[in-house]
Amino acid sequence: MGFIGFDTSNYTTSVAFFDGENMYQKKRLLPVKEGERGLRQSDAVFHHTKAYPHLLSELMSDVRSDIDAVGASVKPTTQEGSYMPCFLVGEGAALTVGTANKVPVYTFSHQQGHIAAALFSSGKTELFNEHFYAFHVSGGTTDLVLCKPDEKEIIKVTPIASSSDLKAGQAVDRIGVKMGLSFPAGAGIEELASRSQRVYKNKIKLKDGFCSLSGLENKCLKMLSDGDSGEDVAMFLLCYIADAVIAMTKDAFEKHGKLPVVYAGGVMSDKIIRNRISAEYECFFAEPQYSCDNAAGVAYLAYLSHKR
């Protein structure tokens, strides 16, 4: 068995191979200039196109299985109108490999891939056959969705809530870059926060289940201008995000019923956030190597699609 997945998000080129038991993956962060907070889509497309031949060569040198099917993430979410040009690179690579090997090509959303990677890496693949909640928290999303089994899509995703303005990953990167950290700033923020002696508890106000994070950025900037240490600002930032996610989860429990909760996305790889949320209720997280943008979930979805 062999199932290969492609994912070309705005910040990571990724390819993965699943042989029915083991997952192999290769990925590369797209280069962002010092002091900048992101990439234009045209630049992302260029870097993905340049990186893929090398990553694919490295990956296939590690595996000894034939390719039975190919998967690709082709858009950010399953919602109507969801589109980003950078995903065209991964889709094109998948179609090329599928055509050359005369095997089927299955397409998914980037968000579905994140959720699948979380289920695979946390050992909760039985949830593919159940209803559950999933958070996708990254540079472009702070989304809470309801997931249920689907014959065609494997996972049918229905949005429940999100952030009404700034996304969690954006807040982390903006404050991190402001403090002189490299983009993406998640690892640097976590390292700074680990040296703080403070613990912050925040009362989060939701509107129809949605949180607002623009005030978080303003509060962090004020703390910096008032002379608070970078360590304490980083801790406040992470505590606030965790408290917002906890508030959204509890709101979903009250409105839609209590279900298993899975957390995916790069922001959810942060240990401080994970520990704070885990102390509140039973939940499941993607392992760090599967939290950030990667093709592993897409490869696993291709495997499930081919089995069906």
C-alpha positions as CSV (number, residue, x, y, z in Angstrom):
1,M,0.0,0.0,0.0
2,G,1.1,3.5,-0.6
3,F,-0.8,6.8,-0.4
4,I,0.9,10.2,-1.0
5,G,-0.4,13.6,0.1
6,F,0.4,17.1,-1.0
7,D,-0.3,20.3,0.9
8,T,0.9,23.8,-0.1
9,S,-0.3,26.2,2.5
10,N,0.7,29.8,2.7
11,Y,3.8,29.0,4.8
12,T,4.8,25.4,4.4
13,T,5.5,23.1,1.4
14,S,4.7,19.5,2.5
15,V,4.5,16.0,1.1
16,A,3.7,12.8,3.0
17,F,3.5,9.1,2.3
18,F,1.4,6.6,4.3
19,D,2.0,2.9,3.8
20,G,-1.0,1.7,5.8
21,E,0.9,1.7,9.1
22,N,3.7,4.3,9.0
23,M,3.7,8.0,8.0
24,Y,6.6,9.6,6.3
25,Q,6.7,13.3,5.7
26,K,8.9,16.0,4.3
27,K,8.2,19.7,4.7
28,R,9.8,23.1,4.3
29,L,8.9,26.5,5.7
30,L,8.6,29.2,3.1
31,P,11.2,32.0,3.5
32,V,9.9,35.2,5.0
33,K,12.2,38.3,5.1
34,E,13.3,39.5,8.5
35,G,10.8,41.8,10.1
36,E,7.9,40.9,7.8
37,R,4.8,39.1,8.9
38,G,3.9,37.0,5.9
39,L,4.1,36.4,2.1
40,R,2.2,37.5,-1.0
41,Q,0.5,34.7,-2.7
42,S,2.6,35.1,-5.8
43,D,5.7,34.6,-3.7
44,A,4.2,31.6,-1.9
45,V,3.4,30.0,-5.3
46,F,7.0,30.5,-6.5
47,H,8.6,29.0,-3.4
48,H,6.2,26.0,-3.4
49,T,7.0,25.3,-7.1
50,K,10.8,25.5,-6.3
51,A,10.7,23.3,-3.3
52,Y,8.5,20.4,-4.4
53,P,10.9,18.5,-6.7
54,H,13.5,18.3,-3.9
55,L,11.0,17.3,-1.2
56,L,9.4,14.7,-3.3
57,S,12.7,13.2,-4.2
58,E,13.8,13.1,-0.5
59,L,10.5,11.5,0.5
60,M,10.4,8.8,-2.2
61,S,14.0,7.8,-1.3
62,D,12.7,6.8,2.1
63,V,9.8,4.6,1.0
64,R,9.7,1.3,-0.9
65,S,6.0,1.0,-1.7
66,D,4.0,1.5,-4.8
67,I,1.5,4.4,-5.0
68,D,-2.1,3.3,-4.9
69,A,-3.7,6.8,-4.6
70,V,-2.8,10.4,-4.3
71,G,-4.4,13.2,-2.2
72,A,-4.1,17.0,-2.3
73,S,-5.5,19.9,-0.3
74,V,-7.0,22.3,-2.9
75,K,-8.5,25.1,-0.8
76,P,-8.4,26.4,2.7
77,T,-11.8,25.1,3.9
78,T,-14.8,23.3,2.4
79,Q,-16.9,26.5,2.5
80,E,-18.2,28.0,-0.7
81,G,-15.8,30.5,-2.2
82,S,-12.8,29.3,-0.2
83,Y,-9.7,29.8,-2.4
84,M,-6.0,30.6,-2.3
85,P,-3.7,30.4,-5.3
86,C,-0.9,28.6,-3.4
87,F,-2.9,25.4,-3.2
88,L,-2.8,25.2,-7.0
89,V,0.8,24.0,-6.7
90,G,0.1,21.0,-4.6
91,E,-3.0,20.2,-6.7
92,G,-0.9,20.3,-9.8
93,A,1.8,18.1,-8.3
94,A,-0.8,15.6,-7.2
95,L,-2.5,15.4,-10.6
96,T,0.9,14.9,-12.2
97,V,1.9,12.0,-9.9
98,G,-1.5,10.5,-10.1
99,T,-1.6,10.6,-13.9
100,A,2.0,9.2,-14.2
101,N,1.1,6.3,-11.9
102,K,-2.4,5.8,-13.3
103,V,-4.0,6.0,-9.9
104,P,-6.9,8.0,-8.5
105,V,-6.4,11.5,-7.1
106,Y,-8.6,12.6,-4.2
107,T,-9.0,16.3,-3.1
108,F,-9.7,17.8,0.3
109,S,-9.5,21.1,2.1
110,H,-6.5,22.2,4.0
111,Q,-8.7,22.2,7.2
112,Q,-9.8,18.6,6.6
113,G,-6.2,17.6,6.4
114,H,-5.4,19.3,9.7
115,I,-8.3,17.5,11.4
116,A,-7.3,14.2,9.9
117,A,-3.7,14.7,11.0
118,A,-4.9,15.4,14.6
119,L,-7.0,12.2,14.7
120,F,-4.2,10.1,13.2
121,S,-1.4,11.4,15.5
122,S,-3.5,11.3,18.7
123,G,-4.6,7.7,18.1
124,K,-8.3,8.7,17.8
125,T,-9.1,7.5,14.3
126,E,-12.3,5.9,15.5
127,L,-13.7,9.4,15.6
128,F,-13.8,9.3,11.8
129,N,-17.0,7.3,12.4
130,E,-18.5,9.6,15.0
131,H,-19.6,13.2,15.6
132,F,-17.0,15.5,17.3
133,Y,-15.8,19.1,17.5
134,A,-12.6,20.2,16.0
135,F,-10.6,23.5,16.5
136,H,-8.3,24.6,13.7
137,V,-6.2,27.4,15.2
138,S,-3.4,28.8,13.1
139,G,-2.2,31.9,11.3
140,G,-5.4,32.2,9.2
141,T,-8.0,30.5,11.4
142,T,-9.5,30.3,14.9
143,D,-12.3,28.0,13.8
144,L,-14.5,25.7,15.8
145,V,-16.3,23.2,13.5
146,L,-18.7,20.3,14.0
147,C,-17.4,17.1,12.2
148,K,-19.4,14.1,11.2
149,P,-18.8,11.0,9.0
150,D,-19.5,11.5,5.3
151,E,-19.4,8.9,2.5
152,K,-17.9,11.3,0.0
153,E,-15.7,13.7,2.0
154,I,-14.8,11.3,4.8
155,I,-15.2,14.3,7.2
156,K,-18.1,16.7,6.7
157,V,-17.2,20.0,8.4
158,T,-19.8,22.5,9.6
159,P,-18.6,25.8,11.0
160,I,-19.9,26.7,14.4
161,A,-17.8,29.7,15.5
162,S,-14.6,31.6,14.9
163,S,-12.8,34.8,15.9
164,S,-14.7,37.8,14.6
165,D,-11.5,39.7,13.7
166,L,-7.9,38.8,14.3
167,K,-6.9,35.2,14.2
168,A,-4.9,33.5,17.0
169,G,-1.8,32.8,14.9
170,Q,-1.9,36.4,13.5
171,A,-1.8,37.7,17.1
172,V,1.1,35.5,18.0
173,D,3.1,36.5,14.9
174,R,2.3,40.2,15.1
175,I,3.4,40.5,18.7
176,G,6.4,38.2,18.2
177,V,7.7,40.2,15.3
178,K,7.1,43.4,17.3
179,M,9.4,41.9,20.0
180,G,12.1,41.1,17.4
181,L,11.3,37.4,16.9
182,S,11.5,35.7,13.5
183,F,8.3,34.8,11.6
184,P,6.5,32.5,12.3
185,A,6.9,33.5,15.9
186,G,5.2,30.7,17.7
187,A,8.3,28.8,18.9
188,G,9.9,32.1,20.1
189,I,6.8,33.2,22.0
190,E,6.5,29.8,23.7
191,E,10.2,30.0,24.8
192,L,9.7,33.5,26.2
193,A,6.6,32.6,28.0
194,S,8.2,29.5,29.6
195,R,10.5,32.0,31.5
196,S,7.6,34.0,33.0
197,Q,6.6,33.6,36.6
198,R,3.1,35.1,35.9
199,V,-0.2,33.2,35.4
200,Y,-3.0,35.2,33.8
201,K,-6.7,34.4,34.0
202,N,-8.9,36.2,31.5
203,K,-12.7,36.6,31.4
204,I,-13.6,36.1,27.7
205,K,-16.7,37.6,26.3
206,L,-18.3,35.8,23.3
207,K,-20.8,37.1,20.8
208,D,-22.9,34.2,19.4
209,G,-20.0,31.9,20.2
210,F,-17.5,34.1,18.4
211,C,-14.4,35.5,20.2
212,S,-12.6,38.8,19.4
213,L,-8.8,38.9,19.5
214,S,-8.1,42.4,18.2
215,G,-8.2,43.7,21.8
216,L,-5.6,41.1,22.7
217,E,-3.1,42.6,20.3
218,N,-3.8,46.1,21.7
219,K,-3.4,44.9,25.2
220,C,0.0,43.2,24.4
221,L,1.3,46.3,22.7
222,K,0.3,48.4,25.7
223,M,2.0,46.0,28.0
224,L,5.2,46.4,26.0
225,S,5.0,50.2,25.9
226,D,4.4,50.2,29.7
227,G,7.6,48.3,30.2
228,D,6.3,44.7,30.9
229,S,8.9,42.1,30.1
230,G,8.7,40.1,26.9
231,E,8.3,37.0,28.9
232,D,5.2,38.3,30.7
233,V,3.7,39.6,27.5
234,A,4.2,36.3,25.8
235,M,2.6,34.5,28.8
236,F,-0.4,36.8,28.7
237,L,-0.8,36.3,25.0
238,L,-0.8,32.5,25.2
239,C,-3.1,32.5,28.3
240,Y,-5.6,34.7,26.6
241,I,-5.7,32.5,23.5
242,A,-6.2,29.4,25.7
243,D,-9.0,31.0,27.6
244,A,-10.7,32.1,24.4
245,V,-10.6,28.5,23.1
246,I,-11.9,27.2,26.4
247,A,-14.8,29.7,26.4
248,M,-15.7,28.8,22.8
249,T,-15.6,25.1,23.6
250,K,-17.9,25.4,26.7
251,D,-20.3,27.6,24.7
252,A,-20.5,24.8,22.0
253,F,-21.2,22.2,24.8
254,E,-24.1,24.3,26.1
255,K,-25.6,25.0,22.6
256,H,-24.9,21.8,20.7
257,G,-24.2,19.1,23.3
258,K,-21.1,17.6,24.7
259,L,-18.9,15.7,22.2
260,P,-15.2,14.8,21.9
261,V,-13.0,17.7,21.1
262,V,-9.9,17.6,18.8
263,Y,-7.5,20.5,18.5
264,A,-5.4,21.0,15.4
265,G,-3.3,23.8,13.8
266,G,0.1,25.3,14.6
267,V,-1.0,27.4,17.5
268,M,-2.3,24.3,19.3
269,S,1.2,22.8,19.4
270,D,2.1,25.3,22.1
271,K,2.6,23.4,25.4
272,I,1.3,26.2,27.6
273,I,-2.0,26.4,25.6
274,R,-2.3,22.6,25.5
275,N,-1.8,22.2,29.3
276,R,-4.2,25.0,30.1
277,I,-7.0,23.5,27.9
278,S,-6.3,19.9,29.0
279,A,-6.8,20.9,32.7
280,E,-10.4,21.9,31.8
281,Y,-11.8,18.7,30.2
282,E,-10.8,15.6,28.2
283,C,-9.6,16.5,24.7
284,F,-7.2,15.4,22.0
285,F,-4.4,17.2,20.3
286,A,-2.3,16.6,17.2
287,E,1.3,15.8,18.1
288,P,3.5,18.8,17.4
289,Q,5.0,17.4,14.2
290,Y,1.4,17.0,12.9
291,S,0.1,20.3,14.3
292,C,1.7,22.7,11.9
293,D,0.8,22.7,8.2
294,N,1.6,19.3,6.7
295,A,0.4,16.7,4.1
296,A,0.1,13.8,6.6
297,G,-3.6,14.3,7.1
298,V,-4.2,14.5,3.4
299,A,-2.3,11.3,2.8
300,Y,-4.4,9.6,5.4
301,L,-7.6,10.9,3.9
302,A,-6.5,9.5,0.5
303,Y,-6.0,6.2,2.2
304,L,-9.5,6.2,3.7
305,S,-11.0,7.4,0.5
306,H,-9.3,4.6,-1.5
307,K,-10.5,2.0,1.1
308,R,-14.1,3.1,0.6
